[in-house]
Amino acid sequence: MLTSIISCILEIVTSIFTIQTKRKGRTLPLGTHTSVLQTELMGIMLGARIIAEREIGNKSIRILTDSKSALLALDSCMVRSGLVWECRQTLKYVTQRNSVELCWIKGHSGNEGNERADEMAKRAARMPF
């Protein structure tokens, strides 16, 4: 059984990133030239950084994303992106003290956390960069 679950639910709207950690949300505009993959990777990486900054240890952590492409990029043998490399390094650091599992969830399927992240992303899309 998981001793602790930190869910990072990601949703993208016009290159805006939103991450939900437990019930608290952070919204960060990334600009208009950011790809969906980049924003999803930033979300995963920020989730891992939050875990590292809070010095969470000896926990089972599940990071949820609705981006199959981000999971495939992180699982690839060849890393061609600095962002993928940085995300992997951050996850590697977190896994030194925790058990970390990256999981795919279906987007827009009624998942409460994912729906909330979608609402926050829509609000963030109206924020100035």
PAVO-233841 format. One line per field, with one value per residue (C-alpha): residue number from 1; residue in one letter; x, y, z. Coordinates in steps of 0.02 Angstrom, whole numbers, plus 50000, padded with zeros to 5 digits. Example, Ala and Ser with C-alpha at 12.3 -4.5 7.8 and 13.67 -1.06 7.14 Angstrom:
resi <- (1, 2);
resn <- (a, s);
xx <- (50615, 50684);
yy <- (49775, 49947);
zz <- (50390, 50357);
//
This chain:
resi <- (1, 2, 3, 4, 5, 6, 7, 8, 9, 10, 11, 12, 13, 14, 15, 16, 17, 18, 19, 20, 21, 22, 23, 24, 25, 26, 27, 28, 29, 30, 31, 32, 33, 34, 35, 36, 37, 38, 39, 40, 41, 42, 43, 44, 45, 46, 47, 48, 49, 50, 51, 52, 53, 54, 55, 56, 57, 58, 59, 60, 61, 62, 63, 64, 65, 66, 67, 68, 69, 70, 71, 72, 73, 74, 75, 76, 77, 78, 79, 80, 81, 82, 83, 84, 85, 86, 87, 88, 89, 90, 91, 92, 93, 94, 95, 96, 97, 98, 99, 100, 101, 102, 103, 104, 105, 106, 107, 108, 109, 110, 111, 112, 113, 114, 115, 116, 117, 118, 119, 120, 121, 122, 123, 124, 125, 126, 127, 128, 129);
resn <- (m, l, t, s, i, i, s, c, i, l, e, i, v, t, s, i, f, t, i, q, t, k, r, k, g, r, t, l, p, l, g, t, h, t, s, v, l, q, t, e, l, m, g, i, m, l, g, a, r, i, i, a, e, r, e, i, g, n, k, s, i, r, i, l, t, d, s, k, s, a, l, l, a, l, d, s, c, m, v, r, s, g, l, v, w, e, c, r, q, t, l, k, y, v, t, q, r, n, s, v, e, l, c, w, i, k, g, h, s, g, n, e, g, n, e, r, a, d, e, m, a, k, r, a, a, r, m, p, f);
xx <- (50000, 50060, 50115, 50098, 50031, 50075, 49975, 50034, 49891, 49937, 49830, 49880, 49785, 49875, 50047, 49998, 50051, 49956, 50007, 49902, 49991, 49861, 49728, 49843, 49872, 50010, 49985, 50130, 50117, 50254, 50227, 50147, 50289, 50296, 50246, 50121, 50261, 50370, 50230, 50191, 50375, 50386, 50238, 50316, 50482, 50403, 50309, 50473, 50556, 50419, 50448, 50636, 50617, 50504, 50636, 50507, 50587, 50544, 50378, 50290, 50250, 50138, 50148, 49997, 49994, 49875, 50022, 50079, 50208, 50292, 50301, 50373, 50503, 50557, 50568, 50667, 50844, 50901, 50881, 50888, 50807, 50884, 50713, 50691, 50866, 50833, 50666, 50747, 50886, 50759, 50660, 50821, 50861, 50688, 50701, 50858, 50748, 50578, 50491, 50422, 50296, 50245, 50068, 49959, 49778, 49647, 49616, 49440, 49367, 49291, 49448, 49423, 49606, 49624, 49463, 49521, 49689, 49596, 49494, 49653, 49739, 49594, 49607, 49796, 49772, 49700, 49851, 49982, 50152);
yy <- (50000, 50175, 50270, 50437, 50490, 50657, 50678, 50800, 50821, 50908, 50995, 51110, 51256, 51368, 51334, 51368, 51250, 51207, 51085, 51025, 50960, 50887, 51024, 51173, 51232, 51330, 51416, 51474, 51551, 51485, 51594, 51567, 51471, 51325, 51154, 51042, 50916, 51051, 51108, 50931, 50896, 51059, 51003, 50836, 50918, 51050, 50915, 50823, 50985, 51019, 50846, 50878, 51052, 50985, 50853, 50715, 50546, 50363, 50381, 50300, 50439, 50428, 50567, 50566, 50642, 50636, 50652, 50489, 50585, 50652, 50478, 50409, 50549, 50515, 50328, 50345, 50275, 50425, 50596, 50738, 50872, 50971, 50981, 50791, 50769, 50896, 50816, 50643, 50710, 50788, 50626, 50529, 50640, 50613, 50424, 50420, 50447, 50384, 50258, 50356, 50295, 50394, 50349, 50395, 50442, 50478, 50665, 50740, 50580, 50646, 50630, 50764, 50818, 50823, 50923, 51048, 51066, 51097, 51237, 51316, 51305, 51394, 51535, 51540, 51558, 51730, 51782, 51898, 51820);
zz <- (50000, 49963, 50116, 50030, 49861, 49785, 49627, 49496, 49375, 49214, 49085, 48944, 48868, 48742, 48812, 48992, 49129, 49287, 49421, 49565, 49720, 49837, 49840, 49812, 49635, 49550, 49384, 49277, 49103, 48989, 48837, 48668, 48583, 48704, 48639, 48728, 48761, 48839, 48954, 49008, 49046, 49143, 49246, 49288, 49327, 49439, 49531, 49562, 49616, 49742, 49815, 49822, 49899, 50035, 50071, 50061, 50092, 50116, 50026, 49880, 49757, 49606, 49475, 49360, 49187, 49040, 48918, 48840, 48738, 48896, 48970, 48807, 48799, 48979, 48945, 48784, 48772, 48670, 48750, 48625, 48730, 48872, 48953, 48948, 49020, 49159, 49201, 49209, 49322, 49439, 49446, 49474, 49623, 49697, 49673, 49780, 49933, 49871, 49763, 49613, 49486, 49331, 49278, 49130, 49159, 49028, 49011, 49014, 49087, 49248, 49355, 49488, 49495, 49307, 49287, 49417, 49330, 49167, 49248, 49319, 49150, 49067, 49195, 49170, 48981, 49016, 49122, 49044, 49016);
//
